[in-house]
Amino acid sequence: MVNWIKPILNFITFNEPTKMDEAFILKEYDKESDKESFDMSSPGAKDKKKSELKKPTPIEDFNKETSNDSADLEKVSKSLDQNLAFLKEKYSIGINTDIKIRNFDITLQEKVYKAFIIFIDGITDKTLINNSILQPLMIFTSFEKSPNNLDIIEYIERSLCTQNQLAKSDNYQEILMNINIGACVLFVEGANQALLFDVKTWEHRAVSRPNTEITLRGPQESFSETLRVNTALVRKILRNENLIVESTTIGQRSRTPCSVIYLKDLANPNLVNEVKRRLDSLKIDYAGDSGIIEQLIEDRNFLPSPQIISTERPDRVASMLSEGRVAIIVDGNPFALVVPITFFNLFHSAEDIYIRFPYVNFIRFIRAIAIIASLLLPGLYLAITNFHQEMIPTDLLLAISGARERVPFPSVVEIIIMEISFELIREAGIRMPGTIGPTLGIIGALILGQAAVAANIVSPILIIIVAVTGIGSLAIPSYSESLAFRINRFVYILLGAIAGLLGITLALFLHGLLLASTKSFGVPFLAPFAPRTSNVLDDTITKAPIWMEENRPDYINPLDITRQPKISKGWISRKNKGDK
């Protein structure tokens, strides 16, 4: 009995694999004895097989074992042949066809220096390499009158090469990283340093219109997949010398460039340090997308609601930076991350700042109805029809009963069937090609709904409930938050079917407690209501006129709380003075 209880206890407590788990351990076989090791019919074969089992080598030890003599070259050697051999081994020259090495001679003071450059074809500008590096070094050096006792690397840096972005380095880790992101590196015989030329160029998508955050008014530019293009789009809007762009690299394999952007005279230093601390602490193999980084740095991974805003609009990023927030832009991804946020920021759209406040307040009222419908409408329908029929007018109650007379399923089964069908149609419409997706969604919904009613599987009023619920979820500006509401909706459906309005009230109470206990980079998720702060009515649920938004959100603790003076429309004060 103990023999079968022990593996169960090990599984529950997540212990190390026991002898019963040896089938999952890597095996090493001798080529000459493969047949014998697989012949389990021979006596003692099982014991022999077990003796050949070997546990996986830890990553740190594996790196030490496979590094061989390459680890000896942590610094650039004065021997050109040794540097060349090291790089050929590192980049598997002979197998890699896009790694280019160009050997040449540099002639100075009738002395010939052997040299070579290394770069990756496809991510570097070959014209720039030819004109700014090779041509000055191979042709123009013959006419140079160089000083005596020259430092060859320093002389090339200061007097020969016309490339405007270059640096010196003697660290191979830095050199390899720069080669991988599009640098051309120059090695010269007798020099223990290399010159790094920034000649990167990438095939990238041009700046286009936003695809997921479409607005009727405001800028029509979106981020692309190139980091420097994205940071330039932000700088084009915030023309301020206090705008800081700090760079880092994430991913031990992908080595993805990433930028942290903030205004140093607004952003709280503690917030900036916390963002950089979380990014620098990431130990991950691949981080090629901002969605991966979002999951790694958010406070609560199991909360359905996102705690970081993801946007493809540079104007929205600039607007949030001007409030004292911090943005994170990842190379290769057109979505920027902005922290910290609150629950209410997820229901603001990018164009709210560009249109007049009466229009914004009306639209936000419509969004509030959409939120309630998306989250609670199916659950309320079940609770009222099953437990609280006295709340329904008599004529409507008779109509609902008559429509459901021939339906064989309970109401909760009807709703779950239609909700899952609606989710299937929506997911299929997203994955289908652009010209087919909308057609599939419309036709699929019409045919499916009509057929379900004709087959007496669901009642007609339920089709209306599910349709209004689906439309409400589409009206939420944040796609991630709409997904969270779609997940939470099924919880409210089940509790409404089990306990009526009591179950829905209990779910709302627990949902509120969960949100109130959540923080986004130290900021309470329900601020400015829990805890209550001074500028509740500025731009949280309703929007005040732009000339009344005098202060920045105080729950972010910006260095400068004042956004504009009390009288921001100077023409009014001048007019009043003229009248006097």
ABEGO torsion letter per residue (X at the ends): XAAAAAAAAAAAAGBBBBAAAAAABBBBBBAAAAAAAABAABBGAAAAAAAABBBBBBAAAAAAAAAEAAAABABBBABAAAAAAAAAAAAGBGABAABBBBBBBBBBGGBBBBBBBBBBBGABBAAAAAAAAAAAAAAAAAABBBBBGBBAAAAAAAAABABABBBBBABAAAAAAAAAAGBBBBBBBGBABBBBBBABBBBBBBBBBBAABBBABEBABBBBABAAAAAAAAAAABBBAABBBBBBBBEAAAGBBBBBBBBAAABBAAAAAAAAAAAAABBBABBABAAAAAAAABABAABABBABBBBABAAAAAAAAAAGBBBBBBBGBABBBBOBBBAAAAABBAAAAABBAAAAAAAAAAAAAAAAAAAAAAAAAAAAAAABAAABBAAAAAAAAAAAAABABBAAAAAAAAAAAAAAAAAAAAABBAAAAAAAAAAAAAAAAAAAAAAGABBAAAAAAAAAAAAAAAABABAAAAAAAAAAAAAAAAAAAAAEAAAAAAAAAAAAAAAAABBBGGBBAAOAAOBBBABAAABAABBBBAAABABBBAAAGBABABABBABABAAAAAAAAAAX
